[in-house]
Amino acid sequence: HPGPDAHAYWNESVRSLTTQIARGEAEKVVLARRVQVESQAGFDTAAVLRRLRARYPECTFFAIRAGKACFVGPTPEMLA
């Protein structure tokens, strides 16, 4: 779980990047949050994707497995 300063850091990042876009220093910026989950019982990738799709129906979803690890999430744009 992020620390108490994570929310303030996120908000400041958004403000700073919005200012850079307004000044023409950037056209587009994508911010992302990281959540790392570990489970002794296993990880049901399909169930996670179903829950994400229900919560973020407008997004494109990805799941990339490497051994026991899986990188999974929604994105507002198609990645490839």
HULIN-V42957 format. One record per residue. N is the residue number from 0. RES is the residue in one letter. SS is DSSP state (h for helix, s for strand, l for the rest). D_CENTER is the distance of its C-alpha to the mean C-alpha in whole Angstrom. Layout:
N & RES & SS & D_CENTER
N & RES & SS & D_CENTER
This chain:
0 & H & l & 14
1 & P & l & 14
2 & G & l & 17
3 & P & l & 19
4 & D & l & 18
5 & A & h & 14
6 & H & h & 15
7 & A & h & 17
8 & Y & h & 16
9 & W & h & 13
10 & N & h & 15
11 & E & h & 17
12 & S & h & 15
13 & V & h & 15
14 & R & h & 18
15 & S & h & 19
16 & L & h & 17
17 & T & h & 19
18 & T & h & 22
19 & Q & h & 22
20 & I & h & 21
21 & A & h & 24
22 & R & l & 26
23 & G & l & 25
24 & E & l & 24
25 & A & l & 20
26 & E & l & 20
27 & K & l & 16
28 & V & l & 13
29 & V & l & 10
30 & L & l & 8
31 & A & l & 4
32 & R & l & 5
33 & R & l & 6
34 & V & l & 8
35 & Q & l & 11
36 & V & l & 13
37 & E & l & 17
38 & S & l & 20
39 & Q & l & 23
40 & A & l & 24
41 & G & l & 21
42 & F & l & 18
43 & D & l & 18
44 & T & h & 16
45 & A & h & 17
46 & A & h & 17
47 & V & h & 13
48 & L & h & 13
49 & R & h & 16
50 & R & h & 14
51 & L & h & 11
52 & R & h & 13
53 & A & h & 16
54 & R & h & 13
55 & Y & l & 11
56 & P & l & 14
57 & E & l & 14
58 & C & l & 11
59 & T & s & 12
60 & F & s & 10
61 & F & s & 11
62 & A & s & 12
63 & I & s & 14
64 & R & s & 16
65 & A & s & 18
66 & G & l & 21
67 & K & l & 20
68 & A & s & 16
69 & C & s & 14
70 & F & s & 10
71 & V & s & 9
72 & G & s & 6
73 & P & s & 6
74 & T & s & 7
75 & P & l & 10
76 & E & l & 12
77 & M & l & 14
78 & L & l & 13
79 & A & l & 16
